[in-house]
Amino acid sequence: MADTSTGGRAADASDGESRRGVVLGAAAYGMWGVFPIYFHMLAPSGALEILGQRIIWSTVFCLLAWVYLRDIGWVRTLLRSPRRLGLLALAAFVLSANWGIYIYAVVADNVVEASLGYFINPLVLVVMGVLLLHERLRPMQWLAVGLGTLAVIIMAVDYGRLPWIALSLAFSFAIYGFIKKLVGGQIGALESMTTETVVLAPFALALVAWLEMTGRGTFSHDTPWHGLMLVGTGIITPIPLVCFAAAARRVPLTTMGLLQFVAPILQLICGVLIFGETVPAVRWIGFGIVWVALVVLTADSIRHLRSRSRIQEIAVAEAGAAS
């Protein structure tokens, strides 16, 4: 009886952790999904100024967090690994490009195209697995990639150009994720964010100083409230990242894979309903094909993970029987 009770409590605790993880994951992707509203409120600041201010104040926020935590042992460990430090520095510049393109998309009223970038990101990750890791695609993955390619072609015909904002966001975020995979899991989300923003901070300071000296900056020329809003970019940046890291430890990869679509869905809603961006019928067809591709990809991933889990269970059972 005691064992049963203990097992029940353990199961309840596990379920509670899973529910907490889902809430944290939804919160992270939800915050990322409504970022366009915040960036829109930063007018008349331009994309470059918002990017520079975001990097500067994110650095300040991260450093203050470590002052509070009083734990910088990870810095010595990181400095003893030049390869990991170099990869994080490279990741920082890729991340700054992703941030800059995204902020430009919001400022230029292209939030809908930005949302497309994060919808097709999982498809780009599959393509990168083939190109960089020489992975072999399953038939359903090929179908998903083919549908995604068709959708991009349809969008390009409708735009009269490649949807470069969407493609740039998708590829830059995929490259960033690939670099972080090379870094490995020995460094946490806050440590990684701190390193990356510290690397970028000198460039951001120089950019903001140049904008202020040439009269193109708004931080010291607009209202105090506007300045506080720019400072706030440093607060809204790490918070969803911390929520994401906490969620990733509590829920399965498949659940996180499904939650990731919350952000582009909210971005699409922001673009259409809040900012009044027009989406012609042809583009809706393109979005529809992308969504079908994502359903195919997600279903295949879930099926593959379940199959692999069953194989592992059988192997463990056979090993137990053999012993």
ABEGO torsion letter per residue (X at the ends): XAAAAAAAAAAAAAAAAAAAAAAAAAAAAAAAAAAAAAAAAAOABBAAAAAAAAAAAAAAAAAAAAAAAGBAAAAAAAAABAAAAAAAAAAAAAAAAAAAAAAAAAAAGAAAAAAAAAAAAAAAAAAAAAAAAGBBBBAAAAAAAAAAAAAAAAAAAAAGBBBAAAAAAAAAAAAAAAAAAAAEAABBAAAAAAAAAAAAAAAAAAAAAAAAAAGABAAAABBAAAAAAAAAAAAAAAAAAAAAAAAAAABBAAAAAAAAAAAAAAAAAAAAAAAGBBBBAAAAAAAAAAAAAAAAAAAAAAAAAAAAAAAAAAAAAAAAAAX
